[in-house]
Amino acid sequence: MNNGNLIFGSTQRERMHDDNGTGSLLPQALAQAKQALLQCRNIAILGARDQPYQAGFYVPQYLFEQGYQIFAVNPRRVGQVMWGKPVVARLTDVRAPVDMVDVFRRADSLPVHLKEFLAMSPLPKVVWFQQGIRHDEVANTLIQHGIDVVQDRCTLADHRRLGLPRCTNAIPGT
């Protein structure tokens, strides 16, 4: 099994200084994040919310508007329809292949979800811990299973910052 990559969130500083002293993201990490956003079409939102002012709503709403297929995962919202699909209780309840899991859960809850991440079939290409969320042990385990990990970054902000086009050609069966 191939190891995944830690795209952002390493223990080293993710910013470097150019000759002008301004901070910029490490080029390799930025390229990997761009690649992840370009290759992933189907995104499961772990911790999806139904309040427009919460990041667990407005970030996936933005991604949906950009053409991504969004699958809401939240046991408290089962029975609702969000982004055109029924909300499911667990990641393993999503009935389509998931390229990325975008996580909107507290870091201390991530070990509980680790088995769920690894039980997905097929495994996601990327698990993306949203801004403010880091858990190095969970990240390292996912990496050992061939899953790329992004920690402490916002998919909405990075998508905008990179100037990425709308997502097209979502995976069939969604």
C-alpha positions, 0 to 999 in steps of 0.5 A, spaced: 500 500 500 502 506 498 503 512 503 499 518 503 502 525 503 501 530 509 499 536 504 498 541 509 499 541 517 506 538 518 509 540 525 514 545 521 512 552 519 508 552 512 510 559 510 516 561 508 519 568 506 521 570 500 526 575 498 521 581 500 520 578 507 512 576 505 510 570 507 507 565 501 505 558 502 510 552 500 509 551 493 509 544 493 504 544 498 500 549 495 500 545 488 498 538 492 492 542 495 490 544 488 491 537 485 486 535 491 481 540 489 482 539 482 481 531 482 476 530 487 469 531 485 465 527 490 466 530 497 463 527 504 462 533 509 463 530 516 459 534 521 455 538 516 450 543 519 444 546 516 445 553 519 447 558 514 452 562 518 456 555 520 462 553 516 459 546 516 454 549 512 457 555 508 463 551 506 459 545 503 454 550 500 460 554 496 463 547 494 456 545 491 455 551 487 462 550 484 459 543 481 462 538 487 457 533 489 456 534 496 454 528 501 452 531 508 454 526 514 451 528 521 447 523 525 443 529 528 440 531 521 438 524 518 432 525 514 433 532 511 435 533 504 441 537 503 445 539 497 440 535 493 441 528 497 439 525 503 443 526 510 446 520 512 449 518 519 456 515 518 461 516 512 460 508 511 452 510 509 454 514 503 452 510 497 457 513 492 465 513 491 467 519 495 474 522 493 474 527 499 472 527 506 471 534 508 471 534 516 467 539 520 468 536 527 472 538 533 479 535 533 478 531 539 472 527 536 477 525 530 479 518 533 472 516 534 471 517 526 478 513 524 475 507 523 469 510 519 474 513 515 478 506 514 472 502 513 470 506 507 470 503 500 473 505 496 478 509 501 477 517 500 483 520 496 483 525 501 481 527 508 481 535 509 481 537 516 478 544 516 481 550 519 482 550 526 482 542 526 489 538 527 490 531 529 497 528 528 496 521 530 489 520 526 493 524 520 499 519 520 494 513 521 490 515 515 497 517 511 499 510 513 493 507 509 495 511 503 490 517 504 492 524 503 491 529 509 490 536 509 490 539 516 488 546 519 486 549 512 479 551 509 477 548 502 473 554 500 478 559 502 483 555 498 479 554 492 478 561 491 485 563 493 487 558 487 482 561 482 480 554 481 474 553 475 468 550 477 468 542 478 465 538 472 464 531 470 462 529 477 463 521 478 457 517 475 452 514 480 451 521 484 
